[in-house]
Amino acid sequence: EWKAAVGEHVEKTFGCFNPSVKLAFAQALDWLSDWACSRSFGLGTRMPWDEQFLIESLSDSTVYMAYYTVAHVLQRGEMYGKDQSEVKPESLTNAVWDYVFGLGDLPADSGIPTETLDAMKAEFDYWYPFDLRVSGKDLIQNHLTFSLYNHTAIWPKEKWPRGMRCNGHLLLNNEKMSKSTGNFKTLGEAIQEYSADGMRFALADAGDSMEDANFVHDTANAAILRLTKECDWMDEVLNTSPCSRTGDLTFHDQVFKSAISLCAGKCIKAYEIMLFREALQTGFYQLQSARDEYRFQCGQEGMHADLIRTFCEVQTKLLAPFCPHTMEHVWCSVLKMEGQVVNSGLPSLPEPDLLVYQSGKFMEGVI
């Protein structure tokens, strides 16, 4: 009965962002009864009915996401809990947790102020069920599936997890990272070498699937050069030598306008399902190609000022999640916009005219 409830949840309402991840969860549900649930050594929680055994560590405490929702109340925002809150560890009884997690009534003698308990309960109710848990593909077979089982056992259906996204390991220049071989780089070293934005760009380009992602040195270096070149180009066409053509849109203008909407729409959809490489392909590379083709087709008459302004704003917004520092600079110093790009929202554009767009692609092919 328990397995059937978890299986139905995974099949019907649980988001995996990738069909292969959903299949892996389904397969884990089928063989999990063979997993050993205890061990006789190490750290962990004692078996309630036989304390010589410990609950196997990958099975234990797989509902700690619920603790995340109230940790800041108990630890006062201090990561290691050095600043003791008014709540003492011994006060956190099962009855207290049952109340905070919506499973029981307010305890009468907990020693914790009612307003503190109510604040914790409000935080839990706001954040649960969690929409997303990100973890490695190697934990689908155990830890993540245990988490689904335990959430299903403890909470009513409306509190069950809504989604998990799983990723592979990270390769460096197509080889496994290893200190012994020297093929190894820390985050600090990578940021020092490529900048934070160059690093983020290359990580987004590294891969979307459960297969191991590949961080490539040349991609990060090329990203720095390309971003620098793009910033300079935007500054030139908007400020130094701004485009002067205005008025009615020509056929090539209409094609480019539709291309902007089409690329932005695909990019936003990719972001929504956490396909970051796809978002980079559509929101940067394809959008750049459309701009380059438009610039070539306009020839000596030049590009339309309004369209170039739109392109620059859309490109900046779409790249902001990948390259926030660079795009904030562009937003404020190049586009001369108020506020921050991170608060500006995703671009809102008209639906693309697919007939015009396809006509433009046909003409491009003929030429």
ZIQUI-V266151 format. One record per residue. N is the residue number from 1. RES is the residue in one small letter. SS is DSSP state (alpha for helix, beta for strand, coil for the rest). Layout:
n={N,N}
res={RES,RES}
ss={SS,SS}
This chain:
n={1,2,3,4,5,6,7,8,9,10,11,12,13,14,15,16,17,18,19,20,21,22,23,24,25,26,27,28,29,30,31,32,33,34,35,36,37,38,39,40,41,42,43,44,45,46,47,48,49,50,51,52,53,54,55,56,57,58,59,60,61,62,63,64,65,66,67,68,69,70,71,72,73,74,75,76,77,78,79,80,81,82,83,84,85,86,87,88,89,90,91,92,93,94,95,96,97,98,99,100,101,102,103,104,105,106,107,108,109,110,111,112,113,114,115,116,117,118,119,120,121,122,123,124,125,126,127,128,129,130,131,132,133,134,135,136,137,138,139,140,141,142,143,144,145,146,147,148,149,150,151,152,153,154,155,156,157,158,159,160,161,162,163,164,165,166,167,168,169,170,171,172,173,174,175,176,177,178,179,180,181,182,183,184,185,186,187,188,189,190,191,192,193,194,195,196,197,198,199,200,201,202,203,204,205,206,207,208,209,210,211,212,213,214,215,216,217,218,219,220,221,222,223,224,225,226,227,228,229,230,231,232,233,234,235,236,237,238,239,240,241,242,243,244,245,246,247,248,249,250,251,252,253,254,255,256,257,258,259,260,261,262,263,264,265,266,267,268,269,270,271,272,273,274,275,276,277,278,279,280,281,282,283,284,285,286,287,288,289,290,291,292,293,294,295,296,297,298,299,300,301,302,303,304,305,306,307,308,309,310,311,312,313,314,315,316,317,318,319,320,321,322,323,324,325,326,327,328,329,330,331,332,333,334,335,336,337,338,339,340,341,342,343,344,345,346,347,348,349,350,351,352,353,354,355,356,357,358,359,360,361,362,363,364,365,366,367}
res={e,w,k,a,a,v,g,e,h,v,e,k,t,f,g,c,f,n,p,s,v,k,l,a,f,a,q,a,l,d,w,l,s,d,w,a,c,s,r,s,f,g,l,g,t,r,m,p,w,d,e,q,f,l,i,e,s,l,s,d,s,t,v,y,m,a,y,y,t,v,a,h,v,l,q,r,g,e,m,y,g,k,d,q,s,e,v,k,p,e,s,l,t,n,a,v,w,d,y,v,f,g,l,g,d,l,p,a,d,s,g,i,p,t,e,t,l,d,a,m,k,a,e,f,d,y,w,y,p,f,d,l,r,v,s,g,k,d,l,i,q,n,h,l,t,f,s,l,y,n,h,t,a,i,w,p,k,e,k,w,p,r,g,m,r,c,n,g,h,l,l,l,n,n,e,k,m,s,k,s,t,g,n,f,k,t,l,g,e,a,i,q,e,y,s,a,d,g,m,r,f,a,l,a,d,a,g,d,s,m,e,d,a,n,f,v,h,d,t,a,n,a,a,i,l,r,l,t,k,e,c,d,w,m,d,e,v,l,n,t,s,p,c,s,r,t,g,d,l,t,f,h,d,q,v,f,k,s,a,i,s,l,c,a,g,k,c,i,k,a,y,e,i,m,l,f,r,e,a,l,q,t,g,f,y,q,l,q,s,a,r,d,e,y,r,f,q,c,g,q,e,g,m,h,a,d,l,i,r,t,f,c,e,v,q,t,k,l,l,a,p,f,c,p,h,t,m,e,h,v,w,c,s,v,l,k,m,e,g,q,v,v,n,s,g,l,p,s,l,p,e,p,d,l,l,v,y,q,s,g,k,f,m,e,g,v,i}
ss={coil,alpha,alpha,alpha,alpha,alpha,alpha,alpha,alpha,alpha,alpha,alpha,coil,coil,beta,coil,coil,coil,alpha,alpha,alpha,alpha,alpha,alpha,alpha,alpha,alpha,alpha,alpha,alpha,alpha,alpha,alpha,alpha,coil,coil,coil,beta,beta,coil,coil,coil,coil,coil,coil,beta,beta,coil,coil,beta,beta,beta,beta,beta,beta,coil,coil,coil,coil,coil,coil,coil,coil,alpha,alpha,alpha,alpha,alpha,alpha,alpha,alpha,alpha,alpha,alpha,alpha,coil,coil,coil,coil,coil,coil,coil,coil,coil,coil,coil,coil,coil,alpha,alpha,alpha,coil,coil,alpha,alpha,alpha,alpha,alpha,alpha,alpha,coil,coil,coil,coil,coil,coil,coil,coil,coil,coil,coil,coil,coil,alpha,alpha,alpha,alpha,alpha,alpha,alpha,alpha,alpha,alpha,alpha,alpha,alpha,alpha,coil,coil,coil,coil,coil,beta,beta,beta,beta,alpha,alpha,alpha,alpha,alpha,alpha,alpha,alpha,alpha,alpha,alpha,alpha,alpha,alpha,alpha,alpha,alpha,alpha,coil,coil,alpha,alpha,alpha,coil,coil,coil,beta,beta,beta,beta,beta,coil,coil,beta,beta,beta,coil,coil,beta,beta,coil,beta,coil,coil,coil,coil,beta,coil,coil,coil,alpha,alpha,alpha,alpha,alpha,alpha,alpha,alpha,coil,alpha,alpha,alpha,alpha,alpha,alpha,alpha,alpha,alpha,coil,coil,coil,coil,coil,coil,coil,coil,beta,beta,beta,coil,alpha,alpha,alpha,alpha,alpha,alpha,alpha,alpha,alpha,alpha,alpha,alpha,alpha,alpha,alpha,alpha,alpha,alpha,alpha,alpha,alpha,alpha,alpha,alpha,coil,coil,coil,coil,beta,coil,coil,coil,coil,coil,alpha,alpha,alpha,alpha,alpha,alpha,alpha,alpha,alpha,alpha,alpha,alpha,alpha,alpha,alpha,alpha,alpha,alpha,alpha,alpha,alpha,alpha,coil,coil,coil,alpha,alpha,alpha,alpha,alpha,alpha,alpha,alpha,alpha,alpha,alpha,alpha,alpha,alpha,alpha,alpha,alpha,alpha,alpha,alpha,alpha,alpha,alpha,alpha,alpha,alpha,coil,coil,beta,alpha,alpha,alpha,alpha,alpha,alpha,alpha,alpha,alpha,alpha,alpha,alpha,alpha,alpha,alpha,alpha,coil,coil,coil,alpha,alpha,alpha,alpha,alpha,alpha,alpha,alpha,alpha,alpha,alpha,coil,coil,coil,coil,coil,coil,alpha,alpha,alpha,coil,coil,coil,coil,coil,coil,coil,coil,coil,coil,alpha,alpha,alpha,alpha,alpha,alpha,alpha,alpha,alpha,alpha,alpha,alpha,alpha,coil}
